[in-house]
Amino acid sequence: MTYLLSLDAGKNSGIAFGYYDATTPYGLLKRWQVHNGLEGFIEWWENDRPDYDELVVEKFVLSGANDFTADLTPVEIEGALYVLLGDDYENVIWQPRQDKGDLVGYPKEAKTPAQRQRVRFDFLDRFGLYAPGEEYIDSNDAITHALVSLRRRKHMP
């Protein structure tokens, strides 16, 4: 069995811990919604992080298309991972935010970020991986990153 930890880093980081193997689809073991930015993430890492085989992390990409003031907390967490992981940092599977759309693709009518999020979360819900409510948005996104990573690697149990 391979244990996969996935992270959607930010002021409120979503983290998901699951498993899979050649004949087993992804199964969720636990999810966390970690508050307080970098400090909260480091506290979680030191006290609650499970042993894992693979780490998938959303890579922060600042785009000129951003119509908001960017929260750079994900960059701080990426830097912390560099220190916390040491040589294992090279093994992180990085995915930019826009890769979440690769999970299922978006219908033409899903034009806003909220509509696209709903499409992804409906997909997670069909497989019992979705948790409703604002408190779980980031952990739902962390699960999305895990599944996109597996899909890219052609994991087809």
N, C-alpha and C positions, 0 to 999 in steps of 0.2 A: 504494500500500500504506500502511496506517495502522499505526503501531507503538504498542503499548499496554504501559505499565508498570503493574503492580498490586502493591500493598503490603499485607501483613498485619503491622502494626507491633506490637512488643513487646520483651521482653528478648531474645528470639530472633525477629527479623523474617523473615518469608517474603516473597520478592520474585520476581515472574515477569515475563518480557519476551516478548511475543508480537506477532503481526501478524494483520491481516485486511483484507479489502476487500469490495466489494459482491458479489463472486462467490467469495470465498475464506473458508472457515471459519477460526476462530481456530487459529493454529499457534504452538506454544511454541518459542521460540528458545533461551532460557536461564532458569535458575532459580538463586536464591541463598537460602541460609539464613544470615542475618547475626546473629552473636552479639554480646554485650556492650552491649545496649540502645542508648541514644542515641549513645554514643561509637562503637560499632560501625557504627551506621547512618550517621553523618556520615562516617566513614572510607570506607564503601562508596560513599556519594553522591559524595564528592570523587574517588575513584579508579576506581570500576568502573561507575558509572551509564552506561547507554547513552543515546544520543539517542532521544527518544520524541516521539510526537504527543499522546498522552493518558495521564493518570495517574489510576488508580482506587485509592482508599485506604480501608481499613476505618476507620470513624469510631468512636472510643471512646465508649461510652455507659454511664455508671454507673447501674445499676438497683437498686432496692430488693430485687429478686428475687435478686441475687447472694448466694450462700451461701459466699462466700470473701472474703478480704481482697484487694481489687482491686490489681493491679499497674498503676501509673499511667505506666509507660514509654511506652505509646502516646500519651498526652497530651503528653509531652515531645517525641516525634517529630513530632506534629502541629504543635507550636510551632516546632520546627526547620524544618519545611516552610514555615511562614509566612515565616520569614526567608530561607531558601534560594531560594524561588520568587519572592519579590517580587510583582509584579503578576500573575504567572501563577498565584498561589495561588487566585485566583477561578475558575480553570478546572479545578480538581481535582474529580473525581467521587467524592463521599463515599458510603460505604455502611455502615450499622451492621452489627454482627456477626450479628444475627438474619436479615439478608437472605440469608445463605448458603443458607438453606433454600429460597429461591426458585429455586435452580438446578434441582431436580427435584421438590421437594415430598417430604414424608416419609410413608411408610406408617404406619398406626395403631400397628403394633407397634414402631416406632422411637421409644421414649420417652426414652431416656437420651441425653446428649450424645455418648457413644461410639457408640451405635447410629446416631444421625443423621449423625455424621461418616463412619461406614462406608458409609452410603447415598450420600453425596456423593462419597466417594473411589472407590466402585465405578463411579459414573458417569464420573468422570475416567479411570479405568482402561479403560473401554470405548473411549475415544477416544485412548488412548496418552498421556494427560497426567498420569498418576499416578506418583509415585515412592514406593516402600514404605519404611517405617522411620520411627522417631521423628525422625530428622534432617530429614525432609522434610514434616512435618505442616504447618508454617506456609507453606511455599512451595506446597503443595497447596491450602491455603486462599487464598493469593494468586491462584492460577489460578481458583479458584471465584469470587472477586470479579470477575475479568476477564470470565468467562462470564456471570455475573449481570448485569453492566453491559451487555454486548452483547445479552443477551436482553431486557432492559428497553427497549433502543433498537430492538427488533424487527429485529436483524441476522439475516437469513435467506438465506444464500447458496444 
